[in-house]
Amino acid sequence: MELILAAACCSVVISILLKQCKAKGFDSLQMIVWNYASAALLCFLWFKPDLQHVSVMDTPWWLIVALGVLLPSIFLCLAKSLQYAGIIKTEIAQRLSVVLSLLAAFFIFQEQFTTLKIIGIGLGISAVLSILFSHQKAEQGQSFSKQGLLYLALVWSGYALIDVLLKYTTGLGVQFAVALNLMFICAFILSLAYIAVTTKTAGSTKNILAGLGLGILNFANIALYVKAHMLLKDTPAIVFAGMNILVVILGALSGLVIFKEKLKPATALGLALGLASVICLAYAMTV
């Protein structure tokens, strides 16, 4: 659970930094592009994959290309969903993608669900909904369209698909480090090509530097998340649920502490349910 907590912390810090940087005139898209450059470099230095002897036949290129496309694409879908559907609906779609991930844990990875796991997951989903709906007043008057529905569906399914594919990389053995490194490289090349074509620039100096710094946290987030899956290879549902629940809880706490948001009754209830959920899931790992 410590690795999941550390990965969730990295994810929340990334969100906070993106929010703060956007308010100060940074370009989020350019930062996201260049974060993959430093993530790829750190992955190479940390895991030391043998890229010089990559086997064309044995390397899972479909997985590398799929994640290389999905990782930057989901950010674009997220931005469009925020524009057309609003922040609360987008947050709900993003976090409730865990439902699809849990279905994958049962049907694809053949995990057995104990009563304690089911209780912990149920409490966690209730906590997520409680915290997110406590902020719905901010979206009064928000228009909703077919475009909004489309991007919500893409966010919901896209995040779940990334979860499942990252879990799949943990079963590659020694090929894991190669796949992860090539995934970051692919994401960088494709996203750089996208902004070069659409904006005619590779990014300004401040956005490139900010993106490289962001990549340190993004690498830590993904590496810790994947490591948790490797250590808990027989219980992917705990990793899927634990990560999403902790991100929402830590996000709510950061809003209270950093952004001085008022503690609403629904938020307090959500935090209590979330804490109970994490305790259940942690205990489920020991029995």
C-alpha positions as CSV (number, residue, x, y, z in Angstrom):
1,M,0.0,0.0,0.0
2,E,3.0,2.3,0.5
3,L,3.9,2.2,-3.2
4,I,0.3,3.0,-4.1
5,L,0.2,5.9,-1.7
6,A,3.5,7.3,-3.1
7,A,2.2,6.9,-6.7
8,A,-1.1,8.7,-5.7
9,C,1.0,11.5,-4.1
10,C,2.9,12.0,-7.3
11,S,-0.4,12.1,-9.3
12,V,-1.9,14.7,-7.1
13,V,1.2,16.9,-7.1
14,I,1.2,16.8,-10.9
15,S,-2.4,18.0,-10.9
16,I,-1.6,20.8,-8.5
17,L,1.4,21.9,-10.5
18,L,-0.5,21.9,-13.8
19,K,-3.2,24.0,-12.1
20,Q,-0.7,26.4,-10.7
21,C,1.3,26.6,-13.9
22,K,-1.8,27.3,-16.1
23,A,-2.7,30.2,-13.8
24,K,0.8,31.6,-14.4
25,G,0.7,31.5,-18.1
26,F,2.3,28.2,-18.9
27,D,1.1,26.0,-21.8
28,S,-0.2,22.7,-20.3
29,L,0.0,20.9,-23.7
30,Q,3.7,21.8,-24.2
31,M,4.5,20.8,-20.7
32,I,2.8,17.4,-21.2
33,V,4.8,16.8,-24.4
34,W,8.2,17.5,-22.8
35,N,7.4,15.6,-19.6
36,Y,7.7,12.4,-21.7
37,A,11.3,13.3,-22.7
38,S,12.6,13.4,-19.1
39,A,10.4,10.4,-18.1
40,A,12.0,8.4,-20.9
41,L,15.5,9.5,-19.8
42,L,14.8,8.6,-16.2
43,C,13.3,5.3,-17.1
44,F,16.5,4.5,-19.1
45,L,18.8,5.6,-16.2
46,W,16.7,3.9,-13.5
47,F,15.7,0.5,-15.0
48,K,18.7,0.3,-17.4
49,P,16.8,-1.4,-20.3
50,D,18.9,-3.1,-22.9
51,L,17.8,-1.0,-25.9
52,Q,20.8,-1.9,-28.0
53,H,19.6,-5.5,-28.3
54,V,15.9,-5.0,-28.8
55,S,14.4,-8.0,-30.5
56,V,12.0,-6.9,-33.3
57,M,10.2,-10.2,-33.1
58,D,10.0,-10.5,-29.3
59,T,9.2,-6.9,-28.3
60,P,5.5,-6.2,-27.7
61,W,5.2,-3.4,-30.2
62,W,1.5,-3.3,-30.1
63,L,1.6,-2.6,-26.4
64,I,4.3,0.1,-26.8
65,V,2.4,1.9,-29.6
66,A,-0.9,1.6,-27.8
67,L,0.4,3.2,-24.6
68,G,2.5,5.7,-26.6
69,V,-0.7,6.9,-28.3
70,L,-3.0,6.6,-25.3
71,L,-1.0,8.5,-22.8
72,P,-0.8,11.8,-24.6
73,S,-4.3,11.3,-26.2
74,I,-6.0,10.9,-22.9
75,F,-4.8,14.4,-21.9
76,L,-6.4,15.9,-25.0
77,C,-9.6,14.0,-24.3
78,L,-9.5,15.3,-20.7
79,A,-9.1,18.9,-21.9
80,K,-12.0,18.5,-24.3
81,S,-14.2,16.9,-21.6
82,L,-13.4,19.7,-19.2
83,Q,-14.5,22.2,-22.0
84,Y,-17.7,20.5,-23.0
85,A,-18.9,18.6,-19.9
86,G,-17.3,20.5,-17.0
87,I,-14.9,19.6,-14.3
88,I,-17.1,17.5,-12.0
89,K,-18.5,15.2,-14.6
90,T,-15.0,14.8,-16.0
91,E,-13.6,14.0,-12.6
92,I,-16.4,11.4,-12.0
93,A,-15.7,9.8,-15.4
94,Q,-12.0,9.7,-14.8
95,R,-12.2,8.2,-11.3
96,L,-15.0,5.8,-12.0
97,S,-13.0,4.3,-14.8
98,V,-11.9,2.1,-11.9
99,V,-15.1,0.2,-12.3
100,L,-13.9,-1.0,-15.8
101,S,-10.5,-1.7,-14.3
102,L,-12.1,-3.9,-11.6
103,L,-14.1,-5.8,-14.2
104,A,-10.8,-6.4,-16.0
105,A,-9.2,-7.7,-12.8
106,F,-12.0,-10.2,-12.5
107,F,-12.5,-11.3,-16.1
108,I,-9.0,-10.8,-17.6
109,F,-6.6,-11.3,-14.7
110,Q,-8.8,-13.9,-12.9
111,E,-8.7,-12.2,-9.5
112,Q,-10.9,-13.6,-6.8
113,F,-12.9,-11.0,-4.8
114,T,-13.2,-11.6,-1.1
115,T,-15.9,-10.0,1.0
116,L,-13.4,-7.5,2.5
117,K,-12.2,-6.4,-1.0
118,I,-15.8,-5.9,-2.1
119,I,-16.6,-3.8,1.1
120,G,-13.4,-1.8,0.6
121,I,-14.1,-1.1,-3.1
122,G,-17.8,-0.2,-2.3
123,L,-16.7,2.2,0.4
124,G,-14.1,3.7,-1.9
125,I,-16.5,4.3,-4.8
126,S,-19.0,5.9,-2.3
127,A,-16.2,8.1,-1.1
128,V,-15.2,9.2,-4.6
129,L,-18.8,10.1,-5.5
130,S,-19.4,11.9,-2.2
131,I,-16.3,14.1,-2.6
132,L,-16.9,14.9,-6.2
133,F,-20.6,15.7,-5.8
134,S,-19.8,18.0,-2.9
135,H,-18.3,20.3,-5.5
136,Q,-21.1,20.2,-8.0
137,K,-22.4,23.7,-7.1
138,A,-19.4,25.1,-9.1
139,E,-20.9,23.7,-12.2
140,Q,-24.4,25.1,-12.0
141,G,-25.4,26.3,-15.5
142,Q,-22.8,24.2,-17.2
143,S,-24.1,23.2,-20.6
144,F,-24.0,19.5,-21.7
145,S,-23.8,18.3,-25.3
146,K,-23.3,15.2,-27.4
147,Q,-19.6,16.3,-27.6
148,G,-19.4,16.3,-23.8
149,L,-20.9,12.8,-23.7
150,L,-18.4,11.6,-26.2
151,Y,-15.4,13.0,-24.4
152,L,-16.7,11.7,-21.1
153,A,-17.0,8.2,-22.5
154,L,-13.4,8.5,-23.9
155,V,-12.0,9.6,-20.6
156,W,-13.9,6.9,-18.7
157,S,-12.8,4.1,-21.0
158,G,-9.3,5.6,-21.8
159,Y,-8.1,5.7,-18.2
160,A,-9.3,2.2,-17.6
161,L,-7.6,0.9,-20.7
162,I,-4.3,2.6,-19.6
163,D,-4.6,0.9,-16.2
164,V,-5.1,-2.5,-17.8
165,L,-2.2,-2.1,-20.3
166,L,0.2,-0.9,-17.5
167,K,-0.8,-4.0,-15.5
168,Y,-0.1,-6.1,-18.6
169,T,3.4,-4.7,-18.9
170,T,4.2,-6.2,-15.4
171,G,3.9,-9.7,-16.8
172,L,6.6,-9.2,-19.5
173,G,9.5,-10.2,-17.2
174,V,12.8,-8.7,-18.4
175,Q,11.0,-7.0,-21.3
176,F,9.1,-4.8,-18.8
177,A,11.8,-2.1,-18.7
178,V,12.3,-2.1,-22.5
179,A,8.5,-1.7,-23.0
180,L,8.2,1.1,-20.5
181,N,11.1,3.0,-21.9
182,L,10.0,2.7,-25.5
183,M,6.5,3.6,-24.4
184,F,7.7,7.0,-23.0
185,I,9.8,7.6,-26.2
186,C,6.9,6.8,-28.4
187,A,4.6,9.1,-26.4
188,F,7.2,11.9,-26.7
189,I,7.7,11.6,-30.4
190,L,4.0,11.4,-31.2
191,S,2.9,14.3,-29.0
192,L,5.9,16.4,-30.2
193,A,4.8,15.8,-33.8
194,Y,1.2,16.8,-32.8
195,I,2.1,20.2,-31.4
196,A,4.7,20.8,-34.2
197,V,1.9,20.3,-36.8
198,T,-0.9,22.1,-35.0
199,T,1.0,25.0,-33.4
200,K,4.1,25.2,-35.6
201,T,6.3,25.1,-32.5
202,A,8.1,22.6,-30.3
203,G,7.5,24.7,-27.3
204,S,8.9,27.8,-25.5
205,T,11.9,27.6,-23.2
206,K,9.8,28.0,-20.0
207,N,7.3,25.4,-21.0
208,I,10.0,22.9,-22.0
209,L,11.8,23.3,-18.7
210,A,8.6,23.0,-16.7
211,G,7.6,19.9,-18.7
212,L,11.0,18.3,-18.1
213,G,10.5,18.9,-14.3
214,L,6.9,17.5,-14.6
215,G,8.3,14.4,-16.2
216,I,10.2,13.5,-13.0
217,L,6.9,13.2,-11.1
218,N,5.2,11.5,-14.0
219,F,7.9,8.9,-14.2
220,A,7.8,8.3,-10.5
221,N,4.0,8.0,-10.6
222,I,4.0,5.4,-13.4
223,A,7.0,3.5,-12.1
224,L,5.6,3.2,-8.6
225,Y,2.2,2.2,-9.9
226,V,3.7,-0.5,-12.1
227,K,5.9,-1.6,-9.3
228,A,2.9,-2.0,-7.0
229,H,1.2,-4.2,-9.7
230,M,4.4,-6.3,-9.8
231,L,4.4,-6.8,-6.0
232,L,0.7,-7.4,-5.9
233,K,0.5,-9.4,-9.1
234,D,-2.4,-11.6,-7.8
235,T,-4.5,-8.7,-6.5
236,P,-4.7,-6.0,-9.3
237,A,-8.1,-4.9,-8.0
238,I,-6.5,-3.5,-4.8
239,V,-4.0,-1.5,-6.9
240,F,-6.7,-0.2,-9.3
241,A,-9.1,0.8,-6.5
242,G,-6.4,2.0,-4.0
243,M,-4.8,4.3,-6.5
244,N,-8.1,6.0,-7.6
245,I,-9.4,6.3,-4.1
246,L,-6.2,7.7,-2.7
247,V,-5.9,10.3,-5.5
248,V,-9.4,11.6,-4.8
249,I,-8.8,11.7,-1.0
250,L,-5.4,13.4,-1.4
251,G,-6.9,15.8,-3.9
252,A,-9.6,16.8,-1.5
253,L,-7.1,17.3,1.3
254,S,-4.9,19.4,-0.9
255,G,-7.9,21.6,-1.8
256,L,-8.6,22.1,1.9
257,V,-5.0,22.8,2.9
258,I,-3.4,24.5,-0.2
259,F,-6.4,26.2,-1.9
260,K,-8.2,26.9,1.4
261,E,-11.5,25.3,0.3
262,K,-14.3,25.0,2.9
263,L,-14.9,21.6,4.3
264,K,-18.4,20.6,3.2
265,P,-20.3,17.9,5.0
266,A,-20.3,15.7,1.9
267,T,-16.5,16.1,1.6
268,A,-16.0,15.2,5.2
269,L,-18.2,12.1,4.7
270,G,-16.2,11.2,1.6
271,L,-12.9,11.5,3.4
272,A,-14.2,9.2,6.3
273,L,-15.5,6.6,3.8
274,G,-12.2,6.8,1.9
275,L,-10.2,6.2,5.0
276,A,-12.3,3.2,5.9
277,S,-11.9,2.0,2.3
278,V,-8.2,2.2,2.4
279,I,-8.0,0.4,5.7
280,C,-10.2,-2.4,4.4
281,L,-8.1,-2.8,1.2
282,A,-4.9,-2.7,3.2
283,Y,-6.2,-5.4,5.6
284,A,-7.4,-7.4,2.6
285,M,-3.8,-7.6,1.5
286,T,-2.8,-9.4,4.7
287,V,-5.5,-12.1,4.8
